[in-house]
Amino acid sequence: MNWDSIRVVSWDVDGTLYNIRRMKEQGGAILLASIFRGEFISGCREIRALFRFRDRMREIRQAGGDYSVKPDPHLRCLLLEYSSRWWAPATARTGLLKGVSEMIAALSERGIRQVVLSDYHSDAKLRVLGVHDAFEKVYAAEKIGYLKPSQAVFQHVFDDLGIEPHELVHIGDREDTDGIGARGSGATGLIIGQDFSDFRSLVKTLVD
């Protein structure tokens, strides 16, 4: 990986900054603990709503990613509240993948700008992971109006940051969304487990 021409790195969040499976396990533990607070039934209801929203977003992505038909704003606010109540603390317990902090620091040392490009609003997760302030901007594809791998998502980032496609590297965990979207738009896509084994190995490409 040659970083000399790269001006910006965009980071996916779910599955890239932290382990999704581990986060779901922690979410289950938090839900079970809610029994003693008398919140188990309402918690199950809220988590089901979050999964239904996830399934709907998956359908939109498979249909091309056009998110022009958005949910009711009040409903979306409720879903964000649910996510902050259940997924944020579970993410905090999960923590960052090994090497992420070192990668963020190495990019900063090279003077490379860093942003977040996730399908969903991710501010709460970024804050509990302790990395929110490391990023210049936090983009939510659902707010842009398209979901990855739509090239419109990446074009929005290029235009907003004033860069050319070849000047951006997008780091993600899924080839079908992050990889295809980035490469299709002219940027470089780096998929964990595919293009690099772990973040510690990726850091070496920056400092060697």
C-alpha positions as CSV (number, residue, x, y, z in Angstrom):
1,M,0.0,0.0,0.0
2,N,1.5,3.3,-1.1
3,W,0.2,6.2,1.1
4,D,2.0,9.0,-0.6
5,S,-0.9,10.3,-2.7
6,I,-3.6,9.6,0.0
7,R,-5.1,12.7,1.6
8,V,-8.1,11.2,3.4
9,V,-9.0,7.9,5.0
10,S,-12.7,7.1,5.6
11,W,-13.6,4.5,8.2
12,D,-16.6,2.2,8.4
13,V,-17.8,1.6,12.0
14,D,-19.7,-1.6,12.5
15,G,-17.4,-4.6,12.1
16,T,-14.4,-2.4,11.4
17,L,-13.7,-0.5,14.6
18,Y,-15.1,-3.2,16.8
19,N,-16.3,-6.9,16.6
20,I,-20.0,-7.1,15.8
21,R,-20.4,-10.6,17.2
22,R,-18.9,-9.6,20.5
23,M,-21.0,-6.5,20.6
24,K,-24.2,-8.6,20.1
25,E,-23.1,-10.9,22.9
26,Q,-22.6,-7.9,25.2
27,G,-26.0,-6.6,24.1
28,G,-27.6,-9.9,25.1
29,A,-25.9,-9.7,28.5
30,I,-27.2,-6.2,29.1
31,L,-30.7,-7.3,28.1
32,L,-30.6,-10.2,30.5
33,A,-29.4,-7.8,33.3
34,S,-32.5,-5.6,32.5
35,I,-34.7,-8.3,34.0
36,F,-33.7,-7.1,37.5
37,R,-34.6,-3.5,36.5
38,G,-38.0,-4.5,35.1
39,E,-37.0,-3.4,31.6
40,F,-36.7,-6.8,29.9
41,I,-40.0,-6.7,28.0
42,S,-39.6,-3.1,26.8
43,G,-35.9,-3.9,26.0
44,C,-36.9,-6.8,23.8
45,R,-39.5,-4.6,22.0
46,E,-36.9,-1.9,21.3
47,I,-34.2,-4.4,20.1
48,R,-36.8,-6.0,17.8
49,A,-37.5,-2.6,16.3
50,L,-33.8,-2.1,15.7
51,F,-33.5,-5.4,13.9
52,R,-36.5,-4.6,11.8
53,F,-34.9,-1.3,10.8
54,R,-31.6,-3.2,10.0
55,D,-33.6,-5.6,7.8
56,R,-35.3,-2.8,6.0
57,M,-32.0,-1.1,5.3
58,R,-30.6,-4.3,3.9
59,E,-33.6,-4.5,1.5
60,I,-32.9,-0.9,0.4
61,R,-29.2,-1.7,-0.2
62,Q,-30.0,-4.8,-2.2
63,A,-32.4,-2.7,-4.3
64,G,-29.6,-0.3,-5.3
65,G,-29.1,1.8,-2.1
66,D,-31.6,4.7,-2.9
67,Y,-32.8,5.8,0.5
68,S,-35.1,8.5,-0.8
69,V,-38.1,7.0,1.0
70,K,-37.0,7.7,4.6
71,P,-38.8,6.6,7.8
72,D,-40.9,9.0,9.8
73,P,-38.4,11.5,11.5
74,H,-40.1,10.8,14.9
75,L,-39.6,7.0,14.4
76,R,-36.0,7.5,13.4
77,C,-35.4,9.5,16.6
78,L,-36.9,6.7,18.6
79,L,-34.7,4.2,16.9
80,L,-31.6,6.3,17.6
81,E,-32.7,6.5,21.2
82,Y,-33.0,2.7,21.4
83,S,-29.6,2.3,19.7
84,S,-28.0,4.6,22.3
85,R,-29.7,2.7,25.1
86,W,-28.7,-0.9,24.0
87,W,-26.0,-0.8,21.3
88,A,-23.8,2.0,22.7
89,P,-23.1,0.4,26.1
90,A,-22.6,-3.0,24.4
91,T,-20.1,-1.4,22.0
92,A,-18.3,0.3,25.0
93,R,-17.9,-3.1,26.6
94,T,-16.6,-4.6,23.4
95,G,-14.0,-2.0,22.8
96,L,-11.9,-1.3,19.7
97,L,-10.3,-4.0,17.6
98,K,-6.6,-4.4,18.3
99,G,-4.5,-2.0,16.3
100,V,-7.2,0.5,15.6
101,S,-5.9,3.1,18.0
102,E,-2.4,2.7,16.5
103,M,-3.7,3.0,13.0
104,I,-5.6,6.2,13.8
105,A,-2.4,7.6,15.4
106,A,-0.2,6.6,12.5
107,L,-2.5,8.2,10.0
108,S,-2.6,11.4,12.1
109,E,1.2,11.4,12.3
110,R,1.4,11.2,8.5
111,G,-1.0,14.2,8.3
112,I,-3.8,12.2,6.6
113,R,-7.3,13.5,7.3
114,Q,-9.7,11.0,8.8
115,V,-13.5,10.8,8.6
116,V,-16.2,8.2,9.3
117,L,-18.4,6.9,6.6
118,S,-21.0,4.5,8.0
119,D,-24.5,3.6,6.7
120,Y,-26.0,4.7,10.0
121,H,-25.7,7.5,12.5
122,S,-22.7,6.4,14.7
123,D,-21.9,9.3,17.0
124,A,-22.9,7.5,20.1
125,K,-20.8,4.4,19.3
126,L,-17.8,6.6,18.4
127,R,-18.1,8.5,21.7
128,V,-18.2,5.3,23.9
129,L,-15.3,3.9,22.0
130,G,-13.3,7.1,22.7
131,V,-12.5,7.9,19.1
132,H,-15.1,10.5,18.1
133,D,-12.7,13.4,18.3
134,A,-10.1,11.6,16.1
135,F,-12.3,12.2,13.1
136,E,-12.8,15.4,11.1
137,K,-16.3,14.6,10.1
138,V,-18.8,11.8,10.7
139,Y,-20.9,10.9,7.6
140,A,-24.1,8.8,7.8
141,A,-25.1,7.4,4.4
142,E,-28.7,7.3,5.4
143,K,-28.6,11.1,5.9
144,I,-26.9,11.5,2.5
145,G,-29.8,9.6,0.9
146,Y,-28.0,6.5,-0.3
147,L,-26.5,3.4,1.3
148,K,-23.2,1.8,0.5
149,P,-22.2,0.5,-2.1
150,S,-23.9,3.3,-4.0
151,Q,-21.2,5.5,-5.5
152,A,-23.3,8.5,-4.7
153,V,-22.3,8.1,-1.0
154,F,-18.6,8.3,-1.9
155,Q,-19.1,11.1,-4.4
156,H,-20.7,13.2,-1.6
157,V,-17.6,12.7,0.5
158,F,-15.3,13.7,-2.4
159,D,-17.3,16.8,-3.0
160,D,-17.6,17.8,0.6
161,L,-13.9,17.4,1.3
162,G,-12.7,18.8,-2.0
163,I,-10.6,15.8,-3.0
164,E,-10.3,13.5,-6.0
165,P,-11.4,9.9,-5.7
166,H,-7.9,8.5,-5.9
167,E,-6.9,10.6,-2.9
168,L,-9.2,8.6,-0.6
169,V,-8.8,5.2,1.1
170,H,-11.9,3.6,2.6
171,I,-11.4,1.0,5.4
172,G,-14.2,-1.4,6.0
173,D,-15.2,-5.0,6.7
174,R,-17.4,-5.9,3.8
175,E,-16.5,-6.3,0.2
176,D,-20.1,-6.1,-1.0
177,T,-20.6,-2.7,0.5
178,D,-17.3,-1.0,1.5
179,G,-15.1,-2.6,-1.1
180,I,-17.4,-2.4,-4.1
181,G,-18.6,1.1,-3.2
182,A,-15.1,2.6,-2.8
183,R,-13.5,0.9,-5.8
184,G,-16.5,1.6,-8.0
185,S,-16.2,5.3,-7.2
186,G,-12.5,5.5,-8.0
187,A,-11.2,5.3,-4.4
188,T,-9.1,2.6,-2.8
189,G,-11.0,0.1,-0.6
190,L,-9.2,-1.9,2.1
191,I,-11.2,-4.7,3.6
192,I,-10.1,-6.3,6.9
193,G,-9.5,-10.0,6.5
194,Q,-9.2,-9.6,2.7
195,D,-6.8,-6.8,1.8
196,F,-5.0,-6.9,5.2
197,S,-5.0,-9.4,8.0
198,D,-5.3,-7.0,11.0
199,F,-4.7,-3.3,11.8
200,R,-1.2,-4.0,13.3
201,S,-0.1,-5.2,9.9
202,L,-1.7,-2.2,8.2
203,V,0.1,0.2,10.5
204,K,3.4,-1.2,9.3
205,T,2.7,-0.1,5.8
206,L,2.5,3.5,7.2
207,V,5.6,3.5,9.3
208,D,8.0,1.2,7.3
